Amino acid sequence: MLSRQQMDLYPPFFPGGTKEDWHMKTEKAGKGLPGLNGAARQAIRHCVLFEGIGDCDLTDLLGTLAEQRRVYARDEAVLHQGDRITRMGLLLSGSARIEQYDYWGSRHIVNAILPGDIFGESYAAAPQSVLGVSVIANEPASVLFLNLPGLLQAGTAAGPVHATLIRNLVALLASRNVMLNEKLTYVTQHTLRDKLLAYLSAESLRRRSDVFDIPFDRQQLADFLNADRSALSNELSKLRKEGILDCRKNHFRLRTERTSHP
């Protein structure tokens, strides 16, 4: 259960609790993103789905597409493996993970979800499909659910804003394909050492820095790379001793001087 203090951090998405109240608030505000705190506004503005869409148009879109805003406690399921969905989620605050369990209960981390990230869009676009993964909150998290069928059925009459939204959705789906190809590169490396270096090198390139944080703790990183946690910790210790990297928890620094190893 969330404390009262935590609940106060996440006010209801629709002021007063209804879409009608949202539209009334929108009409009075005239622009911007009413009913949202600064962190939630920033997450929405950084979301690739809304890239190139102005605040006024975005406010109207959210009034049409937003169905529900919910708060989740740590380790609470946002989406359940095996369910069917017709809406996608936008993480407003906190963090979450996409995970999958096999028949025997072994966990596999597919990816991390950070504020501004969209999730569930592929399954929402194909509602006959059964979710092959679950989405779990890593910490208290706020999620805005968006009506994807409403977006897809809007038609060309919806105008240029709708066209921009569809273009961004296609780009989002394409980025998912790139992400999965990258992960395939990590997990198909021959050794755990190579898996780690491939992943950390890609993260450094993506962040354009040799110092960065990863969105996983040790167990999650091990599950992400299909590795044993103890073996992963041992490999990180070796890499530190060889001067290849420094790390503390999820904070990493890659070094350019690499000593040779057998």
C-alpha positions, 0 to 999 in steps of 0.5 A: 500500500502507498502511504498518504504522502506517496499518494499526494505525489500522484494527483488524479489525472482528470481533475475531479476524476472525470473526462468532463472535468478534464475538458472543462479545465482544458477550456479554461486553461486554453493551453498547456497540460492541466492537472499534471505536476511538473514531472508528469508534464516533462514525461509527456513532453519527452514521449516520442509519441508526441514529438512535434505536437504543440501543447494546445494540440497535445492537451486536446489529444490527451482529453480524447485519448487518455482513459485512466491514470493509475498509481502502482506500488513497488512490485505491483503488476501494471500488466499481466502476462496472459491478458489481452489489452486494448490500451497502451501505457505511458509511464509518468513517474517512477520506473518499471520493467518488462519481464517474462516467466517461463512455465517453470518460473524462470524470469527473463527481463526484456527491458526497462521502462522509464518516465516518458516511455510507452509500453504495450502498444504492439499488443494494444494494436493487436487486441486478439494477441495474448500478452507474452510479458508482464509489466512490473513497477520497480518503485511507486509509479504513475501510469497514464493509459491511452486509447490506441484503437481510438487513435487508429480509428480516427481516420485522415479527417483528424488532420495533420496532428493525427498524421504526426501521431501515426508517424510517431507511432510507426517510429516507436514500433521501429525503435522496438525492433531496433531494441530487440535486435540490439538485445539479440546481439548482447545475449548471443555473445559467447561469454558472459564477459562479452555479453556485459561489454556489448551491453555496456558499450551500447549504453555508453554509445547511446548516452554519448558518455563513458559515465552512465547509470543503467536501469537495472539492479544486479539481479535484473541485469543478470536476468536481462542478459540471461545470466546467473547473478553470482557469475555476473558479479564475479565477472564485474569484479574481474573487469574492475580489477583489469581496469576496464570499468568502475561500477557501484550499484547501477552506476558505471564508468568505462575506461579506455585503457584495457589490459589484455586477458587470456 
